[in-house]
Amino acid sequence: MAVIYATLIVKGAKTLADVPITIQAQVKQVLIDLDCPELASVEA
């Protein structure tokens, strides 16, 4: 599920704030692994 949310964030359909709190840390790590650390903040 974290990969799905990360993909939606990269495509611009969602932001990290839209991700459920329970998996935000996992989504942040996926975004960092995808070389998109700028998207790994709640303000994005």
C-alpha distance matrix in Angstrom:
0.0 3.8 5.4 5.1 6.4 8.6 9.9 10.8 12.5 14.4 15.6 16.8 15.2 13.6 14.6 13.3 15.3 13.2 10.1 10.6 12.8 11.2 8.3 10.6 12.1 9.2 8.5 12.3 12.7 10.6 12.9 15.8 15.3 15.3 18.6 17.6 18.5 20.2 17.0 15.8 18.0 17.8 20.9 19.4
3.8 0.0 3.8 5.4 5.2 6.1 8.6 10.0 10.5 12.3 14.3 15.3 14.5 12.4 12.6 10.8 13.4 12.1 8.8 10.0 11.4 10.3 6.6 7.9 8.9 5.9 4.8 8.6 9.0 7.1 9.3 12.2 12.0 12.3 15.3 14.3 14.8 16.7 13.7 12.2 14.7 15.0 18.1 16.6
5.4 3.8 0.0 3.8 5.5 5.0 6.1 8.6 9.8 10.4 12.2 14.1 13.7 12.6 13.3 12.3 15.4 14.0 11.4 13.2 14.9 14.1 10.4 11.0 11.7 8.5 6.7 9.9 9.7 6.5 8.5 11.6 10.6 10.1 13.5 12.9 14.4 16.4 13.5 12.8 15.9 16.7 19.4 17.2
5.1 5.4 3.8 0.0 3.8 5.4 5.1 6.3 8.7 10.0 10.7 12.4 11.2 10.5 12.2 12.0 14.6 12.5 10.4 12.5 15.0 14.6 11.3 12.0 13.8 11.1 8.8 12.1 12.8 9.8 10.8 14.4 13.9 12.6 15.9 14.6 16.4 17.6 14.3 14.2 16.8 17.0 19.4 17.1
6.4 5.2 5.5 3.8 0.0 3.8 5.4 5.1 6.2 8.7 9.9 10.5 9.3 7.5 8.6 8.3 10.8 8.9 7.0 9.7 12.1 12.5 9.4 9.2 11.6 9.8 6.7 9.8 11.6 9.3 9.5 13.2 13.7 12.6 15.3 13.2 14.4 15.2 11.6 11.4 13.5 13.3 15.7 13.7
8.6 6.1 5.0 5.4 3.8 0.0 3.8 5.4 5.0 6.2 8.6 9.8 10.0 8.6 8.8 8.3 11.8 10.9 9.2 12.2 13.8 14.2 10.7 9.7 11.1 9.2 5.7 7.8 9.2 6.5 6.0 9.8 10.3 8.9 11.4 9.6 11.1 12.2 9.0 9.0 11.9 12.7 14.9 12.4
9.9 8.6 6.1 5.1 5.4 3.8 0.0 3.8 5.4 5.1 6.2 8.6 8.8 8.9 10.4 11.1 14.3 12.9 11.8 14.9 17.0 17.5 14.0 13.4 14.9 12.7 9.4 11.4 12.5 9.2 8.5 12.1 12.0 9.6 12.3 10.7 13.2 14.0 10.9 12.0 14.8 15.7 17.3 14.3
10.8 10.0 8.6 6.3 5.1 5.4 3.8 0.0 3.8 5.5 5.1 6.2 5.2 5.5 8.0 9.6 12.2 10.2 10.1 13.5 16.1 17.1 14.2 13.3 15.6 14.1 10.6 12.6 14.6 11.9 10.7 14.5 15.1 12.8 14.9 12.5 14.6 14.5 11.0 12.4 14.5 14.4 15.8 12.8
12.5 10.5 9.8 8.7 6.2 5.0 5.4 3.8 0.0 3.8 5.4 5.0 5.8 4.7 5.3 7.0 10.0 9.2 9.4 13.1 15.0 16.5 13.7 11.8 13.9 13.2 9.3 10.3 12.8 10.7 8.6 12.1 13.6 11.5 12.9 9.8 11.4 10.9 7.3 9.1 10.9 11.2 12.3 9.2
14.4 12.3 10.4 10.0 8.7 6.2 5.1 5.5 3.8 0.0 3.8 5.4 7.7 8.1 8.6 10.2 13.4 13.0 13.0 16.6 18.3 19.6 16.4 14.5 15.9 14.8 11.1 11.5 13.2 10.7 8.1 11.3 12.3 9.3 10.5 7.8 10.5 10.2 7.4 10.0 12.4 13.7 14.3 10.8
15.6 14.3 12.2 10.7 9.9 8.6 6.2 5.1 5.4 3.8 0.0 3.8 5.6 7.8 9.7 12.2 14.9 13.7 14.3 18.0 20.2 21.6 18.6 17.1 19.0 17.7 14.0 15.0 16.8 14.0 11.8 15.1 15.8 12.6 13.9 11.4 14.2 13.5 10.7 13.4 15.4 16.0 16.3 12.7
16.8 15.3 14.1 12.4 10.5 9.8 8.6 6.2 5.0 5.4 3.8 0.0 3.8 5.6 7.2 10.4 12.4 11.5 13.1 16.8 19.0 20.9 18.4 16.4 18.7 18.2 14.3 15.0 17.5 15.4 12.8 15.9 17.5 14.7 15.4 12.3 14.3 12.7 9.7 12.6 13.7 13.7 13.5 10.0
15.2 14.5 13.7 11.2 9.3 10.0 8.8 5.2 5.8 7.7 5.6 3.8 0.0 3.8 7.2 10.4 11.8 9.8 11.5 15.0 17.7 19.6 17.4 15.9 18.8 18.1 14.4 15.8 18.5 16.3 14.4 17.9 19.2 16.7 18.1 15.0 16.8 15.6 12.2 14.3 15.2 14.5 14.7 11.8
13.6 12.4 12.6 10.5 7.5 8.6 8.9 5.5 4.7 8.1 7.8 5.6 3.8 0.0 3.8 6.8 8.0 6.2 8.0 11.6 14.1 16.2 14.2 12.5 15.6 15.3 11.8 13.1 16.1 14.6 12.8 16.2 18.0 16.1 17.4 14.2 15.2 14.0 10.3 11.8 12.3 11.1 11.9 9.5
14.6 12.6 13.3 12.2 8.6 8.8 10.4 8.0 5.3 8.6 9.7 7.2 7.2 3.8 0.0 3.8 5.3 5.4 7.2 10.8 12.4 15.0 13.1 10.5 13.4 14.0 10.5 10.9 14.3 13.6 11.4 14.4 16.8 15.4 16.1 12.6 12.8 11.4 7.8 8.8 8.7 7.4 8.2 6.1
13.3 10.8 12.3 12.0 8.3 8.3 11.1 9.6 7.0 10.2 12.2 10.4 10.4 6.8 3.8 0.0 3.8 5.3 5.3 8.6 9.3 11.8 10.0 7.0 9.8 10.9 7.8 7.9 11.6 11.6 9.9 12.6 15.2 14.6 15.4 12.2 11.5 10.9 7.5 6.8 6.6 5.2 7.7 6.8
15.3 13.4 15.4 14.6 10.8 11.8 14.3 12.2 10.0 13.4 14.9 12.4 11.8 8.0 5.3 3.8 0.0 3.8 5.5 7.8 8.4 11.8 11.2 8.4 11.6 13.3 10.9 11.0 14.8 15.2 13.7 16.1 18.8 18.4 19.1 15.8 14.8 13.7 10.6 9.9 8.3 5.2 7.3 7.8
13.2 12.1 14.0 12.5 8.9 10.9 12.9 10.2 9.2 13.0 13.7 11.5 9.8 6.2 5.4 5.3 3.8 0.0 3.8 6.5 8.8 11.6 10.8 9.2 12.9 13.7 11.1 12.4 15.8 15.4 14.4 17.5 19.6 18.9 20.2 17.0 16.7 15.9 12.4 12.1 11.4 8.8 10.7 10.3
10.1 8.8 11.4 10.4 7.0 9.2 11.8 10.1 9.4 13.0 14.3 13.1 11.5 8.0 7.2 5.3 5.5 3.8 0.0 3.8 6.3 8.3 7.1 6.0 9.8 10.2 8.1 10.1 13.1 12.8 12.6 15.6 17.4 17.2 18.9 16.2 15.8 15.9 12.4 11.1 11.3 9.4 12.3 11.9
10.6 10.0 13.2 12.5 9.7 12.2 14.9 13.5 13.1 16.6 18.0 16.8 15.0 11.6 10.8 8.6 7.8 6.5 3.8 0.0 3.8 5.4 5.9 6.3 9.8 10.6 9.8 11.9 14.5 14.8 15.3 17.9 19.5 19.9 21.7 19.3 18.5 18.9 15.7 13.8 13.7 11.5 14.7 15.0
12.8 11.4 14.9 15.0 12.1 13.8 17.0 16.1 15.0 18.3 20.2 19.0 17.7 14.1 12.4 9.3 8.4 8.8 6.3 3.8 0.0 3.8 5.5 5.2 7.9 9.9 10.0 11.1 13.7 14.9 15.5 17.4 19.3 20.3 21.7 19.4 18.0 18.6 15.8 13.2 12.7 10.6 14.1 15.2
11.2 10.3 14.1 14.6 12.5 14.2 17.5 17.1 16.5 19.6 21.6 20.9 19.6 16.2 15.0 11.8 11.8 11.6 8.3 5.4 3.8 0.0 3.8 6.0 7.6 8.6 9.9 11.7 13.3 14.5 16.0 17.7 19.0 20.4 22.2 20.5 19.2 20.5 17.8 15.0 15.1 13.7 17.4 18.1
8.3 6.6 10.4 11.3 9.4 10.7 14.0 14.2 13.7 16.4 18.6 18.4 17.4 14.2 13.1 10.0 11.2 10.8 7.1 5.9 5.5 3.8 0.0 3.8 5.5 5.3 6.3 8.7 10.1 10.8 12.5 14.4 15.4 16.7 18.8 17.2 16.4 17.9 15.1 12.5 13.5 12.8 16.5 16.4
10.6 7.9 11.0 12.0 9.2 9.7 13.4 13.3 11.8 14.5 17.1 16.4 15.9 12.5 10.5 7.0 8.4 9.2 6.0 6.3 5.2 6.0 3.8 0.0 3.8 5.4 5.1 6.1 8.6 9.9 10.5 12.3 14.1 15.2 16.7 14.7 13.4 14.6 11.9 9.1 9.7 9.1 12.8 12.9
12.1 8.9 11.7 13.8 11.6 11.1 14.9 15.6 13.9 15.9 19.0 18.7 18.8 15.6 13.4 9.8 11.6 12.9 9.8 9.8 7.9 7.6 5.5 3.8 0.0 3.8 5.5 5.1 6.3 8.8 10.0 10.7 12.4 14.3 15.6 14.3 12.5 14.4 12.6 9.1 10.2 10.8 14.5 14.6
9.2 5.9 8.5 11.1 9.8 9.2 12.7 14.1 13.2 14.8 17.7 18.2 18.1 15.3 14.0 10.9 13.3 13.7 10.2 10.6 9.9 8.6 5.3 5.4 3.8 0.0 3.8 5.4 5.2 6.3 8.7 9.9 10.5 12.4 14.5 13.7 12.8 15.3 13.2 10.2 12.4 13.2 16.8 16.1
8.5 4.8 6.7 8.8 6.7 5.7 9.4 10.6 9.3 11.1 14.0 14.3 14.4 11.8 10.5 7.8 10.9 11.1 8.1 9.8 10.0 9.9 6.3 5.1 5.5 3.8 0.0 3.8 5.4 5.0 6.2 8.6 9.7 10.5 12.6 11.1 10.7 12.7 10.0 7.7 10.2 11.1 14.3 13.1
12.3 8.6 9.9 12.1 9.8 7.8 11.4 12.6 10.3 11.5 15.0 15.0 15.8 13.1 10.9 7.9 11.0 12.4 10.1 11.9 11.1 11.7 8.7 6.1 5.1 5.4 3.8 0.0 3.8 5.5 5.1 6.2 8.6 9.9 10.8 9.2 7.7 9.9 8.1 4.9 7.5 9.4 12.4 11.5
12.7 9.0 9.7 12.8 11.6 9.2 12.5 14.6 12.8 13.2 16.8 17.5 18.5 16.1 14.3 11.6 14.8 15.8 13.1 14.5 13.7 13.3 10.1 8.6 6.3 5.2 5.4 3.8 0.0 3.8 5.4 5.0 6.1 8.6 9.9 9.7 8.6 11.8 10.6 7.8 10.9 13.1 16.0 14.9
10.6 7.1 6.5 9.8 9.3 6.5 9.2 11.9 10.7 10.7 14.0 15.4 16.3 14.6 13.6 11.6 15.2 15.4 12.8 14.8 14.9 14.5 10.8 9.9 8.8 6.3 5.0 5.5 3.8 0.0 3.8 5.4 5.0 6.2 8.8 8.7 9.2 12.1 10.4 8.8 12.3 14.4 17.0 15.1
12.9 9.3 8.5 10.8 9.5 6.0 8.5 10.7 8.6 8.1 11.8 12.8 14.4 12.8 11.4 9.9 13.7 14.4 12.6 15.3 15.5 16.0 12.5 10.5 10.0 8.7 6.2 5.1 5.4 3.8 0.0 3.8 5.4 5.0 6.5 5.2 5.9 8.5 6.8 6.0 9.8 12.3 14.3 12.0
15.8 12.2 11.6 14.4 13.2 9.8 12.1 14.5 12.1 11.3 15.1 15.9 17.9 16.2 14.4 12.6 16.1 17.5 15.6 17.9 17.4 17.7 14.4 12.3 10.7 9.9 8.6 6.2 5.0 5.4 3.8 0.0 3.8 5.3 5.1 5.4 4.6 8.3 8.3 6.9 10.4 13.6 15.5 13.7
15.3 12.0 10.6 13.9 13.7 10.3 12.0 15.1 13.6 12.3 15.8 17.5 19.2 18.0 16.8 15.2 18.8 19.6 17.4 19.5 19.3 19.0 15.4 14.1 12.4 10.5 9.7 8.6 6.1 5.0 5.4 3.8 0.0 3.8 5.4 7.4 8.1 11.7 11.4 10.4 14.0 17.0 19.0 16.9
15.3 12.3 10.1 12.6 12.6 8.9 9.6 12.8 11.5 9.3 12.6 14.7 16.7 16.1 15.4 14.6 18.4 18.9 17.2 19.9 20.3 20.4 16.7 15.2 14.3 12.4 10.5 9.9 8.6 6.2 5.0 5.3 3.8 0.0 3.8 5.5 7.9 10.7 10.2 10.4 14.2 17.0 18.5 15.8
18.6 15.3 13.5 15.9 15.3 11.4 12.3 14.9 12.9 10.5 13.9 15.4 18.1 17.4 16.1 15.4 19.1 20.2 18.9 21.7 21.7 22.2 18.8 16.7 15.6 14.5 12.6 10.8 9.9 8.8 6.5 5.1 5.4 3.8 0.0 3.8 5.9 8.6 9.4 10.0 13.4 16.7 17.7 15.1
17.6 14.3 12.9 14.6 13.2 9.6 10.7 12.5 9.8 7.8 11.4 12.3 15.0 14.2 12.6 12.2 15.8 17.0 16.2 19.3 19.4 20.5 17.2 14.7 14.3 13.7 11.1 9.2 9.7 8.7 5.2 5.4 7.4 5.5 3.8 0.0 3.8 5.4 5.7 7.1 10.3 13.4 14.1 11.3
18.5 14.8 14.4 16.4 14.4 11.1 13.2 14.6 11.4 10.5 14.2 14.3 16.8 15.2 12.8 11.5 14.8 16.7 15.8 18.5 18.0 19.2 16.4 13.4 12.5 12.8 10.7 7.7 8.6 9.2 5.9 4.6 8.1 7.9 5.9 3.8 0.0 3.8 5.3 5.0 7.8 11.4 12.3 10.3
20.2 16.7 16.4 17.6 15.2 12.2 14.0 14.5 10.9 10.2 13.5 12.7 15.6 14.0 11.4 10.9 13.7 15.9 15.9 18.9 18.6 20.5 17.9 14.6 14.4 15.3 12.7 9.9 11.8 12.1 8.5 8.3 11.7 10.7 8.6 5.4 3.8 0.0 3.8 5.5 6.8 10.1 9.8 7.6
17.0 13.7 13.5 14.3 11.6 9.0 10.9 11.0 7.3 7.4 10.7 9.7 12.2 10.3 7.8 7.5 10.6 12.4 12.4 15.7 15.8 17.8 15.1 11.9 12.6 13.2 10.0 8.1 10.6 10.4 6.8 8.3 11.4 10.2 9.4 5.7 5.3 3.8 0.0 3.8 5.7 8.2 8.6 5.7
15.8 12.2 12.8 14.2 11.4 9.0 12.0 12.4 9.1 10.0 13.4 12.6 14.3 11.8 8.8 6.8 9.9 12.1 11.1 13.8 13.2 15.0 12.5 9.1 9.1 10.2 7.7 4.9 7.8 8.8 6.0 6.9 10.4 10.4 10.0 7.1 5.0 5.5 3.8 0.0 3.8 6.8 8.7 7.3
18.0 14.7 15.9 16.8 13.5 11.9 14.8 14.5 10.9 12.4 15.4 13.7 15.2 12.3 8.7 6.6 8.3 11.4 11.3 13.7 12.7 15.1 13.5 9.7 10.2 12.4 10.2 7.5 10.9 12.3 9.8 10.4 14.0 14.2 13.4 10.3 7.8 6.8 5.7 3.8 0.0 3.8 5.4 5.5
17.8 15.0 16.7 17.0 13.3 12.7 15.7 14.4 11.2 13.7 16.0 13.7 14.5 11.1 7.4 5.2 5.2 8.8 9.4 11.5 10.6 13.7 12.8 9.1 10.8 13.2 11.1 9.4 13.1 14.4 12.3 13.6 17.0 17.0 16.7 13.4 11.4 10.1 8.2 6.8 3.8 0.0 3.8 5.5
20.9 18.1 19.4 19.4 15.7 14.9 17.3 15.8 12.3 14.3 16.3 13.5 14.7 11.9 8.2 7.7 7.3 10.7 12.3 14.7 14.1 17.4 16.5 12.8 14.5 16.8 14.3 12.4 16.0 17.0 14.3 15.5 19.0 18.5 17.7 14.1 12.3 9.8 8.6 8.7 5.4 3.8 0.0 3.8
19.4 16.6 17.2 17.1 13.7 12.4 14.3 12.8 9.2 10.8 12.7 10.0 11.8 9.5 6.1 6.8 7.8 10.3 11.9 15.0 15.2 18.1 16.4 12.9 14.6 16.1 13.1 11.5 14.9 15.1 12.0 13.7 16.9 15.8 15.1 11.3 10.3 7.6 5.7 7.3 5.5 5.5 3.8 0.0
